[in-house]
Amino acid sequence: MKFSKAVVTGYSKVDTVAMELQSSLVNQLLIAMPGMPDPNFHSTVTLICEHNDEGALGIIINRPLNLNLGGLFEQLSFEEPDAAAAKHPVLSGGPVARERGFVLHNPGPAFESSMTVSDEVHLTLSRDILDALAAGKGPDRSLVALGYAGWEPGQLEAEMLANTWINVPANPQIIFDIPFADRWAKAADSLGIDISRLSPHAGHA
């Protein structure tokens, strides 16, 4: 997955932290602070899947849509899809490219277009993983999302310095197992933080 180059100005103050964050934020969960000004990310938890000098890409993991995989399979004209898979919810992965599907899953069979986020989590964009899920032969653990969250070069670093987010190493249990409504608080709790009690202007380490 590649990002197009963009000319971004106004981020000179974050140059010194950019290189540190570029390596550390892959496979990190971004937890939106209570004062998050963007409604697209209010009370969200986002897994960062890619972060380099062209920007960052993440998938929101706690925003279920009013849609399950059965509805998605129907839209894609799958015939007689696996009944168990059809019940799985589909999430809003972010405000960019909402017509595209992104699947977070545990390692297993190889798919046409995948990237490794960690030893325990991969991200696949290609149709073949939906074919596998519909056939009941998909990964043991998966999360299907429409859309993604994207940042231009320097943008995420600036938001981190502005105390928009706190971050914590990703935990597959939070990504795949914890109920969606609990993921925001649970991710913060892994840092020993009761996020519901934070001021909208609180900082982070």
Beta strands, then each sheet from edge to edge (+ up, - down):
strand 1: 28-32
strand 2: 45-52
strand 3: 55-60
strand 4: 64-68
strand 5: 89-92
strand 6: 96-105
strand 7: 114-116
strand 8: 122-124
strand 9: 142-151
strand 10: 165-169
sheet 1: 4+ 5- 9- 3+ 2- 1+ 10-
sheet 2: 4+ 5- 9- 6+ 8- 7+
end
